[in-house]
Amino acid sequence: MKKIITLSILTLLLTTLKAQEKVAPKEDQINSALQAAPEERRENATVLGYNEKGEVIVLKKGSNELICLADYPFDKSFSVACYHKDLDPFMARGRVLKKEGKTHQEKFEIREKEAKAGTLKMPDHAVTLYLLYGKEATYDAKTKTVVNGVYRWVVYIPWATPESTGLPTYPMVPGGPWIMNPGTHKAHIMVTPPAVKK
């Protein structure tokens, strides 16, 4: 019985230590997340990050309209983002649904239904999401910079359509703007410049 208890404690300690190794220090999470934002908006942005349990926590309280999210430490990909505070209910709901194990399509359908019912508040104006991500992207703690990252900008305009915006539903040229998910709560303009790297 003592051996079982000892093994259980050791397993718990090793799991905790592994989680702590994966979760970047607070300063690194803040620095990397802010690099997704326009330079002049970084200082006063709020930054959310992760603790060892994978829970989202506030790392830095800001005073402007941007909320930045650090890289999720428990997968292999790298992605940091900053978004307008009016998108926070949408983003927070997505994180809850992801934690519940919902698929991408299930998350879309649930939030669409909730947005139509008015229980999920969506912005009533255009708001921007800034992404810095990539297969080869990483954060260099020594230089305090994201390397090999690619930028993408997403302008959310809930319920917008090609008719209301004049935008096509596909990029007419590489990096050109286009509207995705038109007519839904998740309608947004995609802008992915192919040559803009960090």
MDAnalysis code that builds the backbone (N, CA, C; Angstrom):
import MDAnalysis as mda
import numpy as np

u = mda.Universe.empty(594, n_residues=198, atom_resindex=np.repeat(np.arange(198), 3), trajectory=True)
u.add_TopologyAttr("name", ["N", "CA", "C"] * 198)
u.add_TopologyAttr("resid", np.arange(1, 199))
u.add_TopologyAttr("resname", ["MET", "LYS", "LYS", "ILE", "ILE", "THR", "LEU", "SER", "ILE", "LEU", "THR", "LEU", "LEU", "LEU", "THR", "THR", "LEU", "LYS", "ALA", "GLN", "GLU", "LYS", "VAL", "ALA", "PRO", "LYS", "GLU", "ASP", "GLN", "ILE", "ASN", "SER", "ALA", "LEU", "GLN", "ALA", "ALA", "PRO", "GLU", "GLU", "ARG", "ARG", "GLU", "ASN", "ALA", "THR", "VAL", "LEU", "GLY", "TYR", "ASN", "GLU", "LYS", "GLY", "GLU", "VAL", "ILE", "VAL", "LEU", "LYS", "LYS", "GLY", "SER", "ASN", "GLU", "LEU", "ILE", "CYS", "LEU", "ALA", "ASP", "TYR", "PRO", "PHE", "ASP", "LYS", "SER", "PHE", "SER", "VAL", "ALA", "CYS", "TYR", "HIS", "LYS", "ASP", "LEU", "ASP", "PRO", "PHE", "MET", "ALA", "ARG", "GLY", "ARG", "VAL", "LEU", "LYS", "LYS", "GLU", "GLY", "LYS", "THR", "HIS", "GLN", "GLU", "LYS", "PHE", "GLU", "ILE", "ARG", "GLU", "LYS", "GLU", "ALA", "LYS", "ALA", "GLY", "THR", "LEU", "LYS", "MET", "PRO", "ASP", "HIS", "ALA", "VAL", "THR", "LEU", "TYR", "LEU", "LEU", "TYR", "GLY", "LYS", "GLU", "ALA", "THR", "TYR", "ASP", "ALA", "LYS", "THR", "LYS", "THR", "VAL", "VAL", "ASN", "GLY", "VAL", "TYR", "ARG", "TRP", "VAL", "VAL", "TYR", "ILE", "PRO", "TRP", "ALA", "THR", "PRO", "GLU", "SER", "THR", "GLY", "LEU", "PRO", "THR", "TYR", "PRO", "MET", "VAL", "PRO", "GLY", "GLY", "PRO", "TRP", "ILE", "MET", "ASN", "PRO", "GLY", "THR", "HIS", "LYS", "ALA", "HIS", "ILE", "MET", "VAL", "THR", "PRO", "PRO", "ALA", "VAL", "LYS", "LYS"])
u.atoms.positions = np.array([
    [0.824, -1.203, 0.000],
    [0.000, 0.000, 0.000],
    [0.864, 1.261, 0.000],
    [1.956, 1.223, 0.815],
    [2.859, 2.380, 0.869],
    [3.517, 2.629, -0.481],
    [3.851, 1.509, -1.179],
    [4.470, 1.644, -2.492],
    [3.525, 2.303, -3.488],
    [2.262, 1.930, -3.417],
    [1.262, 2.507, -4.319],
    [1.113, 4.004, -4.065],
    [1.036, 4.395, -2.794],
    [0.910, 5.804, -2.430],
    [2.142, 6.582, -2.883],
    [3.331, 5.995, -2.636],
    [4.582, 6.640, -3.035],
    [4.646, 6.823, -4.549],
    [4.259, 5.782, -5.302],
    [4.249, 5.868, -6.758],
    [3.261, 6.924, -7.245],
    [2.108, 6.994, -6.616],
    [1.095, 7.988, -6.979],
    [1.613, 9.405, -6.759],
    [2.272, 9.617, -5.626],
    [2.837, 10.937, -5.313],
    [3.921, 11.308, -6.313],
    [4.792, 10.333, -6.618],
    [5.865, 10.575, -7.593],
    [5.305, 10.904, -8.976],
    [4.275, 10.169, -9.390],
    [3.634, 10.426, -10.684],
    [3.051, 11.827, -10.726],
    [2.380, 12.224, -9.642],
    [1.796, 13.559, -9.560],
    [2.871, 14.635, -9.623],
    [3.968, 14.424, -8.905],
    [5.074, 15.385, -8.911],
    [5.704, 15.513, -10.291],
    [5.918, 14.376, -10.967],
    [6.502, 14.402, -12.302],
    [5.587, 15.090, -13.309],
    [4.287, 14.841, -13.207],
    [3.307, 15.486, -14.078],
    [3.327, 16.991, -13.875],
    [3.374, 17.412, -12.604],
    [3.415, 18.836, -12.281],
    [4.683, 19.482, -12.816],
    [5.826, 18.795, -12.643],
    [7.107, 19.316, -13.129],
    [7.115, 19.431, -14.647],
    [6.557, 18.445, -15.344],
    [6.488, 18.488, -16.802],
    [5.629, 19.654, -17.266],
    [4.503, 19.875, -16.583],
    [3.619, 20.995, -16.930],
    [4.335, 22.314, -16.721],
    [5.089, 22.414, -15.623],
    [5.814, 23.650, -15.336],
    [6.891, 23.911, -16.385],
    [7.510, 22.854, -16.914],
    [8.519, 23.006, -17.955],
    [7.895, 23.556, -19.236],
    [6.684, 23.131, -19.542],
    [6.023, 23.548, -20.769],
    [5.503, 24.978, -20.696],
    [5.083, 25.412, -19.538],
    [4.512, 26.747, -19.396],
    [5.633, 27.773, -19.285],
    [5.644, 28.697, -20.226],
    [6.688, 29.722, -20.242],
    [6.533, 30.665, -19.046],
    [7.633, 31.269, -18.597],
    [7.548, 32.258, -17.518],
    [6.616, 33.409, -17.917],
    [6.063, 34.051, -16.914],
    [5.113, 35.138, -17.123],
    [5.641, 36.192, -18.091],
    [6.876, 36.629, -17.892],
    [7.458, 37.682, -18.736],
    [7.528, 37.253, -20.203],
    [7.900, 35.989, -20.443],
    [7.989, 35.490, -21.820],
    [6.607, 35.387, -22.457],
    [5.618, 34.955, -21.686],
    [4.261, 34.887, -22.221],
    [3.780, 36.279, -22.617],
    [4.047, 37.258, -21.763],
    [3.624, 38.640, -22.045],
    [4.338, 39.180, -23.279],
    [5.662, 39.053, -23.299],
    [6.446, 39.591, -24.415],
    [6.042, 38.978, -25.752],
    [5.854, 37.670, -25.771],
    [5.514, 37.009, -27.033],
    [4.107, 37.384, -27.492],
    [3.159, 37.425, -26.570],
    [1.776, 37.758, -26.937],
    [1.661, 39.163, -27.505],
    [2.358, 40.105, -26.900],
    [2.258, 41.506, -27.326],
    [2.797, 41.732, -28.730],
    [3.644, 40.839, -29.208],
    [4.222, 41.037, -30.543],
    [3.221, 40.846, -31.675],
    [2.052, 40.326, -31.357],
    [1.000, 40.219, -32.369],
    [0.318, 41.568, -32.596],
    [0.412, 42.457, -31.618],
    [-0.293, 43.750, -31.666],
    [0.510, 44.811, -32.408],
    [-0.173, 45.837, -32.922],
    [0.552, 46.986, -33.456],
    [1.427, 47.584, -32.348],
    [2.615, 48.034, -32.705],
    [3.584, 48.478, -31.711],
    [3.039, 49.542, -30.767],
    [2.281, 50.483, -31.321],
    [1.788, 51.603, -30.493],
    [0.666, 51.202, -29.540],
    [0.136, 49.982, -29.680],
    [-0.963, 49.534, -28.828],
    [-0.500, 48.549, -27.755],
    [0.779, 48.174, -27.769],
    [1.269, 47.101, -26.898],
    [1.328, 47.485, -25.417],
    [1.841, 48.640, -25.122],
    [2.114, 49.012, -23.728],
    [0.885, 48.922, -22.833],
    [-0.270, 49.324, -23.357],
    [-1.479, 49.379, -22.527],
    [-2.462, 48.240, -22.793],
    [-2.011, 47.197, -23.474],
    [-2.893, 46.052, -23.751],
    [-2.955, 45.113, -22.544],
    [-4.082, 44.470, -22.386],
    [-4.230, 43.400, -21.386],
    [-3.642, 42.124, -21.979],
    [-2.979, 41.331, -21.149],
    [-2.405, 40.072, -21.641],
    [-2.929, 38.901, -20.813],
    [-3.469, 37.917, -21.509],
    [-3.901, 36.664, -20.898],
    [-2.869, 35.594, -21.214],
    [-2.654, 34.685, -20.269],
    [-1.719, 33.597, -20.481],
    [-2.220, 32.340, -19.794],
    [-1.313, 31.423, -19.513],
    [-1.695, 30.119, -18.972],
    [-0.912, 29.780, -17.712],
    [-1.598, 29.078, -16.810],
    [-0.893, 28.521, -15.654],
    [-0.570, 27.055, -15.942],
    [-0.001, 26.371, -14.946],
    [0.436, 24.982, -15.150],
    [-0.708, 24.010, -15.418],
    [-1.930, 24.415, -15.056],
    [-3.094, 23.556, -15.296],
    [-3.711, 23.802, -16.673],
    [-3.140, 24.755, -17.421],
    [-3.698, 25.089, -18.725],
    [-4.861, 26.053, -18.643],
    [-5.060, 26.655, -17.480],
    [-6.150, 27.617, -17.304],
    [-5.705, 28.999, -17.771],
    [-6.640, 29.733, -18.367],
    [-6.343, 31.098, -18.811],
    [-6.382, 32.031, -17.610],
    [-5.320, 32.821, -17.459],
    [-5.216, 33.774, -16.346],
    [-4.779, 35.136, -16.884],
    [-5.080, 36.174, -16.132],
    [-4.631, 37.518, -16.504],
    [-3.185, 37.684, -16.042],
    [-2.290, 37.952, -16.998],
    [-0.885, 38.171, -16.684],
    [-0.565, 39.649, -16.533],
    [-1.323, 40.470, -17.258],
    [-1.089, 41.914, -17.241],
    [-2.399, 42.625, -17.520],
    [-2.809, 43.487, -16.624],
    [-4.039, 44.247, -16.798],
    [-3.727, 45.519, -17.575],
    [-4.437, 45.738, -18.658],
    [-4.197, 46.906, -19.494],
    [-5.304, 47.932, -19.407],
    [-5.161, 48.978, -20.209],
    [-6.146, 50.065, -20.166],
    [-6.680, 50.449, -21.540],
    [-6.192, 49.797, -22.605],
    [-6.742, 50.127, -23.917],
    [-7.709, 49.046, -24.386],
    [-8.015, 49.041, -25.668],
    [-9.059, 48.152, -26.188],
    [-8.562, 46.754, -26.555],
    [-7.256, 46.503, -26.461],
    [-6.730, 45.211, -26.902],
    [-6.544, 44.204, -25.772],
    [-6.867, 42.946, -26.087],
    [-6.583, 41.811, -25.216],
    [-5.684, 40.867, -26.004],
    [-4.527, 40.542, -25.441],
    [-3.589, 39.644, -26.117],
    [-3.559, 38.302, -25.395],
    [-3.407, 37.245, -26.169],
    [-3.399, 35.890, -25.621],
    [-2.091, 35.199, -25.956],
    [-1.413, 34.694, -24.934],
    [-0.136, 33.999, -25.112],
    [-0.338, 32.655, -25.804],
    [0.757, 32.089, -26.249],
    [0.743, 30.787, -26.911],
    [0.272, 29.689, -25.951],
    [-0.607, 28.820, -26.455],
    [-1.068, 27.687, -25.652],
    [0.087, 26.698, -25.511],
    [0.544, 26.415, -24.285],
    [1.785, 25.653, -24.095],
    [1.681, 24.141, -24.263],
    [0.470, 23.610, -24.370],
    [0.329, 22.160, -24.346],
    [0.087, 21.531, -25.719],
    [0.499, 22.234, -26.783],
    [0.517, 21.607, -28.100],
    [1.798, 22.022, -28.825],
    [2.014, 21.510, -30.017],
    [3.276, 21.739, -30.721],
    [3.286, 23.026, -31.531],
    [2.125, 23.558, -31.846],
    [2.060, 24.751, -32.683],
    [2.351, 26.010, -31.876],
    [2.693, 27.086, -32.573],
    [2.904, 28.372, -31.923],
    [1.938, 29.383, -32.515],
    [1.213, 30.065, -31.652],
    [0.277, 31.091, -32.100],
    [-0.018, 32.043, -30.959],
    [0.195, 33.339, -31.208],
    [-0.204, 34.367, -30.249],
    [-1.167, 35.299, -30.968],
    [-2.031, 35.943, -30.211],
    [-3.051, 36.784, -30.837],
    [-3.412, 37.961, -29.948],
    [-3.868, 39.013, -30.588],
    [-4.433, 40.156, -29.876],
    [-5.751, 40.491, -30.554],
    [-6.760, 40.807, -29.769],
    [-8.064, 41.112, -30.340],
    [-8.756, 42.223, -29.559],
    [-9.695, 42.876, -30.226],
    [-10.470, 43.945, -29.596],
    [-11.288, 43.379, -28.442],
    [-11.376, 44.140, -27.368],
    [-12.058, 43.659, -26.159],
    [-13.518, 43.271, -26.402],
    [-14.155, 43.864, -27.435],
    [-15.547, 43.511, -27.711],
    [-15.689, 42.099, -28.283],
    [-14.574, 41.489, -28.662],
    [-14.581, 40.093, -29.121],
    [-14.387, 39.101, -27.984],
    [-14.122, 39.609, -26.781],
    [-13.777, 38.713, -25.675],
    [-14.863, 37.691, -25.332],
    [-16.153, 38.063, -25.310],
    [-17.175, 37.030, -25.027],
    [-17.122, 35.877, -26.041],
    [-16.934, 36.206, -27.313],
    [-16.828, 35.204, -28.374],
    [-15.603, 34.311, -28.168],
    [-14.464, 34.933, -27.894],
    [-13.221, 34.187, -27.703],
    [-13.276, 33.317, -26.444],
    [-13.772, 33.902, -25.357],
    [-13.852, 33.160, -24.095],
    [-14.789, 31.959, -24.228],
    [-15.901, 32.147, -24.937],
    [-16.844, 31.039, -25.141],
    [-16.189, 29.927, -25.964],
    [-15.398, 30.313, -26.940],
    [-14.685, 29.323, -27.745],
    [-13.717, 28.494, -26.921],
    [-13.035, 29.155, -25.971],
    [-12.091, 28.427, -25.116],
    [-12.822, 27.429, -24.218],
    [-13.983, 27.817, -23.727],
    [-14.784, 26.918, -22.880],
    [-15.224, 25.701, -23.688],
    [-15.721, 25.944, -24.890],
    [-16.200, 24.849, -25.733],
    [-15.057, 23.917, -26.141],
    [-13.878, 24.491, -26.383],
    [-12.708, 23.672, -26.725],
    [-12.344, 22.763, -25.551],
    [-12.387, 23.322, -24.347],
    [-12.077, 22.545, -23.144],
    [-13.077, 21.410, -22.953],
    [-14.317, 21.622, -23.405],
    [-15.350, 20.590, -23.317],
    [-15.179, 19.520, -24.393],
    [-14.217, 19.722, -25.281],
    [-13.955, 18.734, -26.323],
    [-14.779, 18.900, -27.582],
    [-15.404, 20.056, -27.764],
    [-16.223, 20.293, -28.953],
    [-15.340, 20.424, -30.185],
    [-15.835, 19.934, -31.314],
    [-15.110, 20.062, -32.577],
    [-15.248, 21.492, -33.096],
    [-14.463, 21.808, -34.121],
    [-14.528, 23.141, -34.739],
    [-15.952, 23.439, -35.219],
    [-16.574, 22.464, -35.881],
    [-17.936, 22.651, -36.393],
    [-18.949, 22.800, -35.256],
    [-18.794, 22.014, -34.214],
    [-19.697, 22.118, -33.062],
    [-19.579, 23.482, -32.393],
    [-18.368, 23.978, -32.262],
    [-18.169, 25.313, -31.679],
    [-18.864, 26.371, -32.526],
    [-18.717, 26.240, -33.845],
    [-19.363, 27.197, -34.749],
    [-20.886, 27.172, -34.568],
    [-21.460, 25.976, -34.587],
    [-22.923, 25.842, -34.500],
    [-23.461, 26.330, -33.160],
    [-22.771, 26.024, -32.073],
    [-23.224, 26.451, -30.745],
    [-23.172, 27.961, -30.623],
    [-22.064, 28.567, -31.053],
    [-21.948, 30.027, -30.945],
    [-22.891, 30.739, -31.910],
    [-23.134, 30.150, -33.070],
    [-24.094, 30.737, -34.019],
    [-25.490, 30.794, -33.381],
    [-25.879, 29.680, -32.779],
    [-27.199, 29.615, -32.122],
    [-27.283, 30.612, -30.968],
    [-26.230, 30.681, -30.156],
    [-26.223, 31.588, -29.002],
    [-26.198, 33.044, -29.436],
    [-25.462, 33.344, -30.513],
    [-25.407, 34.723, -31.012],
    [-26.767, 35.155, -31.549],
    [-27.433, 34.259, -32.258],
    [-28.771, 34.575, -32.782],
    [-29.787, 34.754, -31.664],
    [-29.598, 33.992, -30.582],
    [-30.512, 34.093, -29.434],
    [-30.195, 35.304, -28.562],
    [-29.030, 35.904, -28.770],
    [-28.635, 37.064, -27.972],
    [-27.953, 36.711, -26.665],
    [-27.695, 35.423, -26.437],
    [-27.015, 35.030, -25.189],
    [-25.495, 35.124, -25.323],
    [-25.001, 35.176, -26.551],
    [-23.584, 35.417, -26.804],
    [-23.475, 36.780, -27.460],
    [-22.908, 37.730, -26.747],
    [-22.822, 39.104, -27.262],
    [-21.711, 39.212, -28.290],
    [-22.082, 39.637, -29.491],
    [-21.116, 39.867, -30.563],
    [-21.003, 41.368, -30.816],
    [-19.855, 41.829, -31.305],
    [-19.697, 43.264, -31.584],
    [-20.708, 43.747, -32.619],
    [-21.139, 44.989, -32.477],
    [-22.050, 45.566, -33.461],
    [-21.298, 46.471, -34.434],
    [-19.977, 46.334, -34.463],
    [-19.122, 47.120, -35.347],
    [-17.908, 46.264, -35.712],
    [-17.140, 46.716, -36.688],
    [-15.958, 45.971, -37.119],
    [-14.873, 46.006, -36.043],
    [-14.305, 44.838, -35.727],
    [-13.225, 44.738, -34.738],
    [-12.154, 43.789, -35.273],
    [-10.900, 44.036, -34.862],
    [-9.781, 43.306, -35.452],
    [-9.143, 42.303, -34.506],
    [-8.726, 41.184, -35.099],
    [-7.920, 40.160, -34.438],
    [-6.585, 40.122, -35.159],
    [-5.487, 40.246, -34.407],
    [-4.139, 40.172, -34.961],
    [-3.525, 38.830, -34.563],
    [-2.998, 38.105, -35.538],
    [-2.387, 36.803, -35.268],
    [-0.918, 36.801, -35.682],
    [-0.096, 36.146, -34.883],
    [1.313, 35.907, -35.214],
    [1.541, 34.425, -34.937],
    [1.815, 33.662, -35.983],
    [1.809, 32.209, -35.847],
    [2.721, 31.585, -36.906],
    [2.767, 30.263, -36.951],
    [3.480, 29.580, -38.020],
    [4.061, 28.254, -37.591],
    [4.225, 27.357, -38.562],
    [4.778, 26.031, -38.295],
    [6.200, 26.117, -37.749],
    [6.947, 27.107, -38.218],
    [8.333, 27.261, -37.790],
    [8.489, 28.351, -36.728],
    [7.396, 28.945, -36.318],
    [7.464, 30.057, -35.367],
    [7.812, 29.566, -33.966],
    [8.646, 30.342, -33.286],
    [9.009, 30.065, -31.898],
    [9.296, 31.389, -31.206],
    [9.351, 31.325, -29.893],
    [9.730, 32.506, -29.113],
    [11.148, 32.319, -28.609],
    [12.008, 33.288, -28.913],
    [13.395, 33.257, -28.457],
    [13.493, 34.077, -27.176],
    [13.634, 33.404, -26.042],
    [13.659, 34.087, -24.742],
    [14.890, 34.980, -24.582],
    [15.969, 34.649, -25.277],
    [17.189, 35.456, -25.160],
    [17.025, 36.820, -25.819],
    [16.458, 36.814, -27.012],
    [16.266, 38.079, -27.735],
    [14.901, 38.703, -27.462],
    [14.045, 37.944, -26.765],
    [12.693, 38.385, -26.426],
    [11.864, 38.721, -27.670],
    [12.014, 37.878, -28.693],
    [11.269, 38.091, -29.931],
    [10.707, 36.776, -30.465],
    [9.621, 36.897, -31.211],
    [9.066, 35.760, -31.948],
    [9.824, 35.677, -33.263],
    [10.331, 34.501, -33.589],
    [11.056, 34.324, -34.845],
    [10.296, 33.376, -35.767],
    [10.424, 33.627, -37.060],
    [9.775, 32.825, -38.106],
    [8.258, 32.830, -38.021],
    [7.704, 33.883, -37.457],
    [6.253, 33.993, -37.379],
    [5.681, 34.705, -38.590],
    [4.444, 34.402, -38.906],
    [3.731, 35.033, -40.012],
    [2.532, 35.783, -39.441],
    [2.289, 36.971, -39.981],
    [1.140, 37.767, -39.516],
    [-0.107, 37.453, -40.329],
    [-1.245, 37.543, -39.653],
    [-2.543, 37.495, -40.324],
    [-3.477, 38.420, -39.579],
    [-4.297, 39.135, -40.324],
    [-5.268, 40.027, -39.696],
    [-6.669, 39.570, -40.057],
    [-7.537, 39.594, -39.073],
    [-8.924, 39.170, -39.257],
    [-9.824, 40.283, -38.709],
    [-10.668, 40.823, -39.579],
    [-11.582, 41.893, -39.156],
    [-12.979, 41.296, -39.062],
    [-13.456, 41.130, -37.829],
    [-14.785, 40.547, -37.608],
    [-15.877, 41.583, -37.855],
    [-16.841, 41.209, -38.680],
    [-18.034, 42.025, -38.918],
    [-19.231, 41.074, -38.883],
    [-19.723, 40.742, -37.679],
    [-20.814, 39.769, -37.585],
    [-21.970, 40.072, -38.535],
    [-22.434, 39.018, -39.200],
    [-23.572, 39.009, -40.101],
    [-23.302, 39.684, -41.448],
    [-22.095, 40.168, -41.684],
    [-21.768, 40.823, -42.953],
    [-21.805, 39.824, -44.109],
    [-22.038, 40.332, -45.303],
    [-22.123, 39.513, -46.511],
    [-21.310, 40.168, -47.626],
    [-21.082, 39.442, -48.731],
    [-20.430, 40.073, -49.875],
    [-21.213, 41.300, -50.357],
    [-22.543, 41.217, -50.263],
    [-23.390, 42.324, -50.711],
    [-23.246, 43.552, -49.806],
    [-23.104, 43.324, -48.495],
    [-23.016, 44.471, -47.572],
    [-21.612, 45.068, -47.521],
    [-20.611, 44.307, -47.952],
    [-19.235, 44.792, -47.887],
    [-18.597, 45.042, -49.251],
    [-19.115, 44.384, -50.293],
    [-18.504, 44.471, -51.614],
    [-17.290, 43.569, -51.774],
    [-17.049, 42.697, -50.795],
    [-15.883, 41.815, -50.822],
    [-16.190, 40.470, -51.468],
    [-15.180, 39.857, -52.091],
    [-15.377, 38.515, -52.635],
    [-15.326, 37.471, -51.519],
    [-15.700, 36.242, -51.844],
    [-15.666, 35.155, -50.860],
    [-14.394, 34.306, -51.011],
    [-13.408, 34.838, -51.695],
    [-12.115, 34.177, -51.875],
    [-11.075, 35.268, -52.154],
    [-9.800, 35.007, -51.893],
    [-8.776, 36.021, -52.193],
    [-8.553, 36.125, -53.699],
    [-8.802, 37.288, -54.285],
    [-8.646, 37.471, -55.733],
    [-7.170, 37.490, -56.145],
    [-6.318, 37.928, -55.216],
    [-4.864, 37.896, -55.423],
    [-4.249, 37.401, -54.118],
    [-3.025, 36.870, -54.138],
    [-2.406, 36.423, -52.884],
    [-2.356, 37.544, -51.851],
    [-2.905, 37.274, -50.679],
    [-2.928, 38.278, -49.616],
    [-4.066, 39.265, -49.709],
    [-4.879, 39.141, -50.738],
    [-5.996, 40.076, -50.904],
    [-7.099, 39.827, -49.890],
    [-7.855, 40.871, -49.513],
    [-8.930, 40.694, -48.533],
    [-10.124, 39.949, -49.124],
    [-10.759, 39.148, -48.285],
    [-11.972, 38.446, -48.700],
    [-12.805, 38.149, -47.467],
    [-14.086, 37.869, -47.655],
    [-14.972, 37.635, -46.516],
    [-15.199, 36.137, -46.326],
    [-15.036, 35.704, -45.080],
    [-15.206, 34.293, -44.723],
    [-16.410, 34.161, -43.788],
    [-17.100, 33.033, -43.864],
    [-18.312, 32.802, -43.066],
    [-19.339, 33.912, -43.229],
    [-19.604, 34.367, -44.468],
    [-20.542, 35.473, -44.661],
    [-21.941, 35.151, -44.149],
    [-22.595, 36.182, -43.612],
    [-23.971, 36.037, -43.149],
    [-24.121, 35.356, -41.804],
    [-23.001, 35.072, -41.136],
    [-23.054, 34.391, -39.835],
    [-22.470, 35.282, -38.743],
    [-22.579, 34.809, -37.505],
    [-21.998, 35.548, -36.379],
    [-20.491, 35.684, -36.534],
    [-19.881, 34.766, -37.281],
    [-18.428, 34.719, -37.419],
    [-17.936, 35.330, -38.734],
    [-18.754, 36.099, -39.400],
    [-18.342, 36.742, -40.645],
    [-17.129, 37.622, -40.376],
    [-16.093, 37.462, -41.214],
    [-14.881, 38.246, -41.008],
    [-14.100, 38.414, -42.299],
    [-13.363, 39.520, -42.362],
    [-12.495, 39.794, -43.502],
    [-11.133, 39.198, -43.199],
    [-10.639, 38.384, -44.103],
    [-9.331, 37.753, -43.966],
    [-8.289, 38.540, -44.748],
    [-7.159, 38.817, -44.100],
    [-6.023, 39.446, -44.783],
    [-4.764, 38.699, -44.360],
    [-4.167, 37.973, -45.274],
    [-2.973, 37.175, -44.967],
    [-1.854, 37.551, -45.927],
    [-1.101, 38.584, -45.616],
    [-0.002, 38.952, -46.527],
    [1.028, 37.826, -46.598],
    [1.298, 37.301, -47.790],
    [2.192, 36.152, -47.901],
    [3.641, 36.434, -47.549],
    [4.080, 37.696, -47.654],
    [5.500, 37.979, -47.462],
    [5.817, 38.648, -46.135],
    [4.812, 38.919, -45.305],
    [5.072, 39.628, -44.064],
    [5.432, 38.640, -42.971],
    [6.707, 38.628, -42.600],
    [7.182, 37.714, -41.556],
    [7.826, 38.488, -40.440],
    [7.808, 37.893, -39.253],
    [8.438, 38.508, -38.079],
    [9.812, 37.903, -37.885],
])
